[in-house]
């Protein structure tokens, strides 16, 4: 993942250290008048602050992989049987896709795409899992790609599954599927659950403190 941003306020930069570059672009995003979506103080759901620019690598995602940004208006109940499907797809993707950086594969710093025969990086895993879950019948707007800082404060991407009761994280670094606020990750941006062609800022969990700590 390529680090976001231009600069943070001086005080925040001292606290975040190397993570400041990844957060800067999100902090610079200007929210629209009013909230993007009515927010409730629910620790089980990823909080949304306002509109944000898409990550650099995702700027052409909707043009190249339109299903990754589709919205059907449909909601699916995520029951035990559905979670069995989610766990199987997550584990299979983590097992079958080799981890390789965009620089190694494409000679560019950032390219969001499906994994190739050579493999893919973190966002490629997330895109692949989203595709496989859509094929299995899951609505795309319940499958949201998010950018985060991992526990080592490195830029990373995951897939968020919105069950309606909580937001669960599918991660190529582990086959365990846990609520977003149990990952220890700092969530930066996420596809807008109301319209996945857009992105929203999050800035919660991890180094931001609060429910994601």
Phi and psi in degrees as GROMACS dihedral restraints (atoms count N, CA, C in turn):
[ dihedral_restraints ]
;  ai    aj    ak    al  type     phi  dphi    fc
    3     4     5     6     1   -86.1    20    10
    4     5     6     7     1   137.4    20    10
    6     7     8     9     1   -69.8    20    10
    7     8     9    10     1   140.1    20    10
    9    10    11    12     1   -79.9    20    10
   10    11    12    13     1   157.2    20    10
   12    13    14    15     1   106.9    20    10
   13    14    15    16     1   175.7    20    10
   15    16    17    18     1  -121.1    20    10
   16    17    18    19     1   -56.3    20    10
   18    19    20    21     1  -168.3    20    10
   19    20    21    22     1   155.0    20    10
   21    22    23    24     1  -106.0    20    10
   22    23    24    25     1   164.1    20    10
   24    25    26    27     1   -58.1    20    10
   25    26    27    28     1   148.9    20    10
   27    28    29    30     1   -57.5    20    10
   28    29    30    31     1   -44.9    20    10
   30    31    32    33     1   -64.3    20    10
   31    32    33    34     1   -42.2    20    10
   33    34    35    36     1   -67.2    20    10
   34    35    36    37     1   -35.9    20    10
   36    37    38    39     1   -62.7    20    10
   37    38    39    40     1   -38.6    20    10
   39    40    41    42     1   -61.5    20    10
   40    41    42    43     1   -36.8    20    10
   42    43    44    45     1   -74.9    20    10
   43    44    45    46     1   -39.5    20    10
   45    46    47    48     1   -87.8    20    10
   46    47    48    49     1   -22.6    20    10
   48    49    50    51     1    60.0    20    10
   49    50    51    52     1  -127.7    20    10
   51    52    53    54     1   -64.5    20    10
   52    53    54    55     1   -21.5    20    10
   54    55    56    57     1   -71.1    20    10
   55    56    57    58     1   -13.9    20    10
   57    58    59    60     1   -61.0    20    10
   58    59    60    61     1   -35.5    20    10
   60    61    62    63     1   -65.0    20    10
   61    62    63    64     1   -36.3    20    10
   63    64    65    66     1   -71.6    20    10
   64    65    66    67     1   -27.9    20    10
   66    67    68    69     1   -88.2    20    10
   67    68    69    70     1   -20.7    20    10
   69    70    71    72     1   -60.8    20    10
   70    71    72    73     1   -44.0    20    10
   72    73    74    75     1   -63.2    20    10
   73    74    75    76     1   -32.9    20    10
   75    76    77    78     1   -72.1    20    10
   76    77    78    79     1   -42.5    20    10
   78    79    80    81     1   -63.7    20    10
   79    80    81    82     1   -28.5    20    10
   81    82    83    84     1   -77.7    20    10
   82    83    84    85     1   -16.1    20    10
   84    85    86    87     1   -65.8    20    10
   85    86    87    88     1   137.1    20    10
   87    88    89    90     1   -97.5    20    10
   88    89    90    91     1   118.5    20    10
   90    91    92    93     1   -69.0    20    10
   91    92    93    94     1   154.8    20    10
   93    94    95    96     1   -74.6    20    10
   94    95    96    97     1   171.7    20    10
   96    97    98    99     1   -63.7    20    10
   97    98    99   100     1   122.7    20    10
   99   100   101   102     1    81.2    20    10
  100   101   102   103     1   172.4    20    10
  102   103   104   105     1   -78.5    20    10
  103   104   105   106     1   150.1    20    10
  105   106   107   108     1   -64.1    20    10
  106   107   108   109     1   -36.9    20    10
  108   109   110   111     1  -148.9    20    10
  109   110   111   112     1   146.1    20    10
  111   112   113   114     1   -61.1    20    10
  112   113   114   115     1   123.3    20    10
  114   115   116   117     1  -100.7    20    10
  115   116   117   118     1   143.1    20    10
  117   118   119   120     1  -121.7    20    10
  118   119   120   121     1   148.7    20    10
  120   121   122   123     1   -76.5    20    10
  121   122   123   124     1    74.3    20    10
  123   124   125   126     1  -119.9    20    10
  124   125   126   127     1   108.5    20    10
  126   127   128   129     1   -65.7    20    10
  127   128   129   130     1   -18.4    20    10
  129   130   131   132     1   -76.2    20    10
  130   131   132   133     1   -16.7    20    10
  132   133   134   135     1  -111.2    20    10
  133   134   135   136     1   142.0    20    10
  135   136   137   138     1   -61.9    20    10
  136   137   138   139     1   122.9    20    10
  138   139   140   141     1   -73.8    20    10
  139   140   141   142     1   147.6    20    10
  141   142   143   144     1  -121.1    20    10
  142   143   144   145     1   128.2    20    10
  144   145   146   147     1   -93.7    20    10
  145   146   147   148     1   -38.9    20    10
  147   148   149   150     1   170.6    20    10
  148   149   150   151     1  -172.8    20    10
  150   151   152   153     1   -69.5    20    10
  151   152   153   154     1   150.9    20    10
  153   154   155   156     1  -145.0    20    10
  154   155   156   157     1   154.7    20    10
  156   157   158   159     1   -69.6    20    10
  157   158   159   160     1   150.4    20    10
  159   160   161   162     1   -65.3    20    10
  160   161   162   163     1   146.9    20    10
  162   163   164   165     1   -55.4    20    10
  163   164   165   166     1   152.2    20    10
  165   166   167   168     1   -53.2    20    10
  166   167   168   169     1   -44.1    20    10
  168   169   170   171     1   -70.6    20    10
  169   170   171   172     1   -17.9    20    10
  171   172   173   174     1   -96.7    20    10
  172   173   174   175     1     4.2    20    10
  174   175   176   177     1   -62.2    20    10
  175   176   177   178     1   -28.1    20    10
  177   178   179   180     1  -113.5    20    10
  178   179   180   181     1    12.7    20    10
  180   181   182   183     1   -58.6    20    10
  181   182   183   184     1   -45.4    20    10
  183   184   185   186     1   -69.7    20    10
  184   185   186   187     1   -25.2    20    10
  186   187   188   189     1   -79.7    20    10
  187   188   189   190     1   -36.4    20    10
  189   190   191   192     1   -88.6    20    10
  190   191   192   193     1   -32.3    20    10
  192   193   194   195     1  -133.6    20    10
  193   194   195   196     1    78.7    20    10
  195   196   197   198     1   -62.2    20    10
  196   197   198   199     1   -30.5    20    10
  198   199   200   201     1   -63.5    20    10
  199   200   201   202     1   -24.6    20    10
  201   202   203   204     1   -69.2    20    10
  202   203   204   205     1   -16.5    20    10
  204   205   206   207     1  -119.7    20    10
  205   206   207   208     1    12.0    20    10
  207   208   209   210     1   -72.5    20    10
  208   209   210   211     1   156.8    20    10
  210   211   212   213     1  -137.4    20    10
  211   212   213   214     1   123.6    20    10
  213   214   215   216     1  -103.3    20    10
  214   215   216   217     1   -16.7    20    10
  216   217   218   219     1    76.0    20    10
  217   218   219   220     1     8.1    20    10
  219   220   221   222     1  -102.0    20    10
  220   221   222   223     1   146.5    20    10
  222   223   224   225     1  -119.8    20    10
  223   224   225   226     1   141.1    20    10
  225   226   227   228     1  -119.1    20    10
  226   227   228   229     1   130.7    20    10
  228   229   230   231     1   -72.6    20    10
  229   230   231   232     1   126.2    20    10
  231   232   233   234     1   -95.4    20    10
  232   233   234   235     1    92.9    20    10
  234   235   236   237     1   -96.7    20    10
  235   236   237   238     1  -171.6    20    10
  237   238   239   240     1   -61.9    20    10
  238   239   240   241     1   -39.1    20    10
  240   241   242   243     1   -65.6    20    10
  241   242   243   244     1   -41.3    20    10
  243   244   245   246     1   -63.0    20    10
  244   245   246   247     1   -39.9    20    10
  246   247   248   249     1   -66.9    20    10
  247   248   249   250     1   -31.0    20    10
  249   250   251   252     1   -62.2    20    10
  250   251   252   253     1   -40.1    20    10
  252   253   254   255     1   -65.0    20    10
  253   254   255   256     1   -44.5    20    10
  255   256   257   258     1   -60.0    20    10
  256   257   258   259     1   -46.8    20    10
  258   259   260   261     1   -63.7    20    10
  259   260   261   262     1   -39.5    20    10
  261   262   263   264     1   -65.8    20    10
  262   263   264   265     1   -44.4    20    10
  264   265   266   267     1   -67.0    20    10
  265   266   267   268     1   -40.9    20    10
  267   268   269   270     1   -62.0    20    10
  268   269   270   271     1   -47.8    20    10
  270   271   272   273     1   -66.0    20    10
  271   272   273   274     1   -40.7    20    10
  273   274   275   276     1   -64.5    20    10
  274   275   276   277     1   -41.7    20    10
  276   277   278   279     1   -63.8    20    10
  277   278   279   280     1   -45.0    20    10
  279   280   281   282     1   -63.8    20    10
  280   281   282   283     1   -32.7    20    10
  282   283   284   285     1   -80.4    20    10
  283   284   285   286     1   -35.3    20    10
  285   286   287   288     1   -94.8    20    10
  286   287   288   289     1   -23.0    20    10
  288   289   290   291     1   -95.0    20    10
  289   290   291   292     1   127.6    20    10
  291   292   293   294     1   -81.7    20    10
  292   293   294   295     1   138.7    20    10
  294   295   296   297     1   -79.6    20    10
  295   296   297   298     1   123.1    20    10
  297   298   299   300     1  -147.8    20    10
  298   299   300   301     1   139.5    20    10
  300   301   302   303     1   -76.9    20    10
  301   302   303   304     1   158.8    20    10
  303   304   305   306     1   -63.0    20    10
  304   305   306   307     1   -35.1    20    10
  306   307   308   309     1   -64.9    20    10
  307   308   309   310     1   -41.1    20    10
  309   310   311   312     1   -66.2    20    10
  310   311   312   313     1   -38.9    20    10
  312   313   314   315     1   -88.2    20    10
  313   314   315   316     1   -42.1    20    10
  315   316   317   318     1  -115.6    20    10
  316   317   318   319     1    -8.4    20    10
  318   319   320   321     1    63.8    20    10
  319   320   321   322     1    30.3    20    10
  321   322   323   324     1  -132.9    20    10
  322   323   324   325     1   156.0    20    10
  324   325   326   327     1   -70.5    20    10
  325   326   327   328     1   -34.3    20    10
  327   328   329   330     1  -148.5    20    10
  328   329   330   331     1   123.6    20    10
  330   331   332   333     1  -149.4    20    10
  331   332   333   334     1   116.4    20    10
  333   334   335   336     1   -88.8    20    10
  334   335   336   337     1   121.9    20    10
  336   337   338   339     1  -160.4    20    10
  337   338   339   340     1   171.3    20    10
  339   340   341   342     1   -70.9    20    10
  340   341   342   343     1   151.5    20    10
  342   343   344   345     1   -59.6    20    10
  343   344   345   346     1   147.6    20    10
  345   346   347   348     1   -99.0    20    10
  346   347   348   349     1  -174.1    20    10
  348   349   350   351     1   -62.4    20    10
  349   350   351   352     1   -24.1    20    10
  351   352   353   354     1   -80.9    20    10
  352   353   354   355     1   -22.5    20    10
  354   355   356   357     1   127.5    20    10
  355   356   357   358     1  -154.8    20    10
  357   358   359   360     1  -168.7    20    10
  358   359   360   361     1   172.7    20    10
  360   361   362   363     1  -103.5    20    10
  361   362   363   364     1  -169.8    20    10
  363   364   365   366     1   -58.3    20    10
  364   365   366   367     1   -42.8    20    10
  366   367   368   369     1   -71.1    20    10
  367   368   369   370     1   -27.3    20    10
  369   370   371   372     1   -67.3    20    10
  370   371   372   373     1   -38.7    20    10
  372   373   374   375     1   -59.0    20    10
  373   374   375   376     1   -47.0    20    10
  375   376   377   378     1   -61.5    20    10
  376   377   378   379     1   -42.5    20    10
  378   379   380   381     1   -64.6    20    10
  379   380   381   382     1   -42.9    20    10
  381   382   383   384     1   -63.3    20    10
  382   383   384   385     1   -44.0    20    10
  384   385   386   387     1   -63.8    20    10
  385   386   387   388     1   -38.4    20    10
  387   388   389   390     1   -61.9    20    10
  388   389   390   391     1   -44.7    20    10
  390   391   392   393     1   -60.5    20    10
  391   392   393   394     1   -47.3    20    10
  393   394   395   396     1   -64.4    20    10
  394   395   396   397     1   -36.2    20    10
  396   397   398   399     1   -72.8    20    10
  397   398   399   400     1   -35.8    20    10
  399   400   401   402     1   -61.7    20    10
  400   401   402   403     1   -43.8    20    10
  402   403   404   405     1   -59.5    20    10
  403   404   405   406     1   -31.6    20    10
  405   406   407   408     1   -82.3    20    10
  406   407   408   409     1    -1.3    20    10
  408   409   410   411     1   107.3    20    10
  409   410   411   412     1     3.3    20    10
  411   412   413   414     1   -79.3    20    10
  412   413   414   415     1   136.7    20    10
  414   415   416   417     1   -65.3    20    10
  415   416   417   418     1   136.3    20    10
  417   418   419   420     1   -62.1    20    10
  418   419   420   421     1   -30.0    20    10
  420   421   422   423     1   -75.0    20    10
  421   422   423   424     1    -5.4    20    10
  423   424   425   426     1   -97.1    20    10
  424   425   426   427     1     4.2    20    10
  426   427   428   429     1  -125.9    20    10
  427   428   429   430     1    99.8    20    10
  429   430   431   432     1  -118.1    20    10
  430   431   432   433     1   127.4    20    10
  432   433   434   435     1   -77.5    20    10
  433   434   435   436     1   135.3    20    10
  435   436   437   438     1  -130.2    20    10
  436   437   438   439     1   145.4    20    10
  438   439   440   441     1  -102.7    20    10
  439   440   441   442     1   140.1    20    10
  441   442   443   444     1  -142.7    20    10
  442   443   444   445     1   171.3    20    10
  444   445   446   447     1  -106.4    20    10
  445   446   447   448     1   128.3    20    10
  447   448   449   450     1   -77.2    20    10
  448   449   450   451     1  -173.2    20    10
  450   451   452   453     1   -65.3    20    10
  451   452   453   454     1   -19.6    20    10
  453   454   455   456     1   -94.5    20    10
  454   455   456   457     1     9.5    20    10
  456   457   458   459     1    64.0    20    10
  457   458   459   460     1    31.5    20    10
  459   460   461   462     1  -101.0    20    10
  460   461   462   463     1   145.9    20    10
  462   463   464   465     1   -64.3    20    10
  463   464   465   466     1   138.9    20    10
  465   466   467   468     1  -155.0    20    10
  466   467   468   469     1   163.9    20    10
  468   469   470   471     1  -135.4    20    10
  469   470   471   472     1   145.3    20    10
  471   472   473   474     1  -139.3    20    10
  472   473   474   475     1   170.2    20    10
  474   475   476   477     1  -108.1    20    10
  475   476   477   478     1   130.6    20    10
  477   478   479   480     1  -103.4    20    10
  478   479   480   481     1   125.3    20    10
  480   481   482   483     1  -100.0    20    10
  481   482   483   484     1   119.2    20    10
  483   484   485   486     1   -91.7    20    10
  484   485   486   487     1   109.9    20    10
  486   487   488   489     1   -85.8    20    10
  487   488   489   490     1   -16.0    20    10
  489   490   491   492     1   102.8    20    10
  490   491   492   493     1   -30.6    20    10
  492   493   494   495     1  -103.1    20    10
  493   494   495   496     1   -29.1    20    10
  495   496   497   498     1  -159.0    20    10
  496   497   498   499     1   166.2    20    10
  498   499   500   501     1  -106.6    20    10
  499   500   501   502     1   120.3    20    10
  501   502   503   504     1  -106.4    20    10
  502   503   504   505     1   151.3    20    10
  504   505   506   507     1  -113.9    20    10
  505   506   507   508     1   126.6    20    10
  507   508   509   510     1  -102.7    20    10
  508   509   510   511     1   122.0    20    10
  510   511   512   513     1  -132.7    20    10
  511   512   513   514     1   135.0    20    10
  513   514   515   516     1   -75.2    20    10
  514   515   516   517     1   -10.7    20    10
  516   517   518   519     1   -84.4    20    10
  517   518   519   520     1   -12.0    20    10
  519   520   521   522     1  -156.7    20    10
  520   521   522   523     1   150.7    20    10
  522   523   524   525     1   -93.8    20    10
  523   524   525   526     1     0.9    20    10
  525   526   527   528     1   -74.1    20    10
  526   527   528   529     1   133.0    20    10
  528   529   530   531     1  -105.9    20    10
  529   530   531   532     1   115.4    20    10
  531   532   533   534     1  -130.1    20    10
  532   533   534   535     1   161.1    20    10
  534   535   536   537     1   -59.9    20    10
  535   536   537   538     1   149.6    20    10
  537   538   539   540     1   -53.9    20    10
  538   539   540   541     1   -37.8    20    10
  540   541   542   543     1   -82.8    20    10
  541   542   543   544     1     7.8    20    10
  543   544   545   546     1  -111.5    20    10
  544   545   546   547     1     3.1    20    10
  546   547   548   549     1   -82.3    20    10
  547   548   549   550     1   -25.2    20    10
  549   550   551   552     1    79.3    20    10
  550   551   552   553     1     4.7    20    10
  552   553   554   555     1   -85.4    20    10
  553   554   555   556     1   152.9    20    10
  555   556   557   558     1   -95.7    20    10
  556   557   558   559     1   112.4    20    10
  558   559   560   561     1   -83.6    20    10
  559   560   561   562     1   126.9    20    10
  561   562   563   564     1  -101.7    20    10
  562   563   564   565     1   -60.3    20    10
  564   565   566   567     1  -138.4    20    10
  565   566   567   568     1   161.2    20    10
  567   568   569   570     1  -153.2    20    10
  568   569   570   571     1   151.4    20    10
  570   571   572   573     1   -58.2    20    10
  571   572   573   574     1   141.2    20    10
  573   574   575   576     1   -67.9    20    10
  574   575   576   577     1   121.6    20    10
  576   577   578   579     1   -63.9    20    10
  577   578   579   580     1   -22.1    20    10
  579   580   581   582     1   -82.8    20    10
  580   581   582   583     1   -29.3    20    10
  582   583   584   585     1  -153.2    20    10
  583   584   585   586     1    94.6    20    10
  585   586   587   588     1   -65.3    20    10
  586   587   588   589     1    -5.6    20    10
  588   589   590   591     1   -70.7    20    10
  589   590   591   592     1   -19.4    20    10
  591   592   593   594     1  -102.3    20    10
  592   593   594   595     1   165.1    20    10
  594   595   596   597     1  -123.0    20    10
  595   596   597   598     1   152.6    20    10
  597   598   599   600     1  -128.6    20    10
  598   599   600   601     1   153.3    20    10
  600   601   602   603     1   -86.6    20    10
  601   602   603   604     1   149.3    20    10
  603   604   605   606     1  -120.3    20    10
  604   605   606   607     1   -63.5    20    10
  606   607   608   609     1    52.0    20    10
  607   608   609   610     1    62.3    20    10
  609   610   611   612     1  -147.8    20    10
  610   611   612   613     1   155.7    20    10
  612   613   614   615     1    80.8    20    10
  613   614   615   616     1   174.1    20    10
  615   616   617   618     1    53.2    20    10
  616   617   618   619     1  -123.2    20    10
  618   619   620   621     1   -72.2    20    10
  619   620   621   622     1   -11.9    20    10
  621   622   623   624     1   -82.5    20    10
  622   623   624   625     1   -11.6    20    10
  624   625   626   627     1    78.8    20    10
  625   626   627   628     1  -170.5    20    10
  627   628   629   630     1    80.0    20    10
  628   629   630   631     1  -150.5    20    10
  630   631   632   633     1   -67.9    20    10
  631   632   633   634     1   -18.7    20    10
  633   634   635   636     1   -93.2    20    10
  634   635   636   637     1     5.5    20    10
